[in-house]
Amino acid sequence: MRRLDALTAVYHRLSDCVVVTIMGAVAAELQSLGHRSNFFYLQHAMGLASSVGLGIALTRPEQQVIVLDGDGSVLMNLGGLTTLARYRPANLLHVVFDNESLLSVGGFPTATSTGSDLAGIASAAGVPRTATVRTIEDFVRAFDEARLARTLTTLVAKVDAVGPSGYVTDLSLLENRFQFARWLRGTKER
Ligand SMILES: Cc1ncc(C[n+]2csc(CCOP(=O)(O)OP(=O)(O)O)c2C)c(N)n1
């Protein structure tokens, strides 16, 4: 499964929820499908996308929050999983695109390439729903089931280690930051 195809398959489901991604390839791929004000691409702070998503999910329980993470990022901050599990927000879906590599910085293999199982680690950390999927059909099904379940879920999607040729887009970090904050405030005021 290619991550871009997985993103394409669920893109239209992302219009009414908070979306937080890691930096690099995932952010560029999502933007290539069309940027929206409700998408926040967390630059630089590797491993902390789920923590940002957790903060938003806890303070805005009426919002569905979707975090688009990577295996390298999760491995860099495994404690993030224990904190997610501790607070267990029902409105958070944690998607981990596991390409078994640090693709955005050259493709060095991560521990998932030698057998570490991120869904198993998330489950052992206390995340109540976890799954690993390998096809687009299973990804879409698991994605929809997780949203309906209203239970914190870590969904690991095993994907090919391929991405766009470049990761720089024309959306600056600050522009994204202010636009996203305004969108989030606006949803409260409505
Ligand atoms: C604290 C920190 N260390 C290193 C980097 C450099 N860096 C940016 S993206 C990346 C790889 C991310 O890997 P992964 O989460 O697996 O996503 P992928 O690039 O494979 O999509 C690294 C090491 C960073 N941004 N922040």
The ligand as a Tripos MOL2 file, in Angstrom:
@<TRIPOS>MOLECULE
LIG
   26    27     1     0     0
SMALL
NO_CHARGES

@<TRIPOS>ATOM
      1 C1         13.6430   15.9620   17.0870 C.3       1 LIG1
      2 C2         13.8770   15.7670   15.6270 C.ar      1 LIG1
      3 N1         14.8660   14.9470   15.2030 N.ar      1 LIG1
      4 C3         15.0570   14.7680   13.8860 C.ar      1 LIG1
      5 C4         14.3310   15.4470   12.9660 C.ar      1 LIG1
      6 C5         14.5990   15.2550   11.4770 C.3       1 LIG1
      7 N2         13.5700   14.4810   10.8440 N.ar      1 LIG1
      8 C6         12.5680   15.0610   10.1500 C.ar      1 LIG1
      9 S1         11.5200   13.9830    9.4550 S.2       1 LIG1
     10 C7         12.3990   12.6690   10.0740 C.ar      1 LIG1
     11 C8         11.9600   11.2440    9.7760 C.3       1 LIG1
     12 C9         10.5600   10.9540   10.2300 C.3       1 LIG1
     13 O1         10.3640    9.5680   10.0980 O.3       1 LIG1
     14 P1          8.9310    8.9360   10.1660 P.3       1 LIG1
     15 O2          8.1810    9.4500   11.3190 O.co2     1 LIG1
     16 O3          9.0740    7.4630   10.0700 O.co2     1 LIG1
     17 O4          8.1960    9.5000    8.8780 O.3       1 LIG1
     18 P2          8.6130    9.3180    7.3260 P.3       1 LIG1
     19 O5          9.6350   10.3710    7.0400 O.co2     1 LIG1
     20 O6          9.1300    7.9370    7.1540 O.co2     1 LIG1
     21 O7          7.3410    9.5680    6.6060 O.co2     1 LIG1
     22 C10        13.5110   13.1110   10.8000 C.ar      1 LIG1
     23 C11        14.5070   12.2350   11.4410 C.3       1 LIG1
     24 C12        13.3090   16.2880   13.4540 C.ar      1 LIG1
     25 N3         12.5020   16.9520   12.6280 N.pl3     1 LIG1
     26 N4         13.1100   16.4520   14.7820 N.ar      1 LIG1
@<TRIPOS>BOND
     1     1     2 1
     2     2     3 ar
     3     2    26 ar
     4     3     4 ar
     5     4     5 ar
     6     5     6 1
     7     5    24 ar
     8     6     7 1
     9     7     8 ar
    10     7    22 ar
    11     8     9 ar
    12     9    10 ar
    13    10    11 1
    14    10    22 ar
    15    11    12 1
    16    12    13 1
    17    13    14 1
    18    14    15 2
    19    14    16 1
    20    14    17 1
    21    17    18 1
    22    18    19 2
    23    18    20 1
    24    18    21 1
    25    22    23 1
    26    24    25 1
    27    24    26 ar
@<TRIPOS>SUBSTRUCTURE
     1 LIG1         1 GROUP 0 **** ****
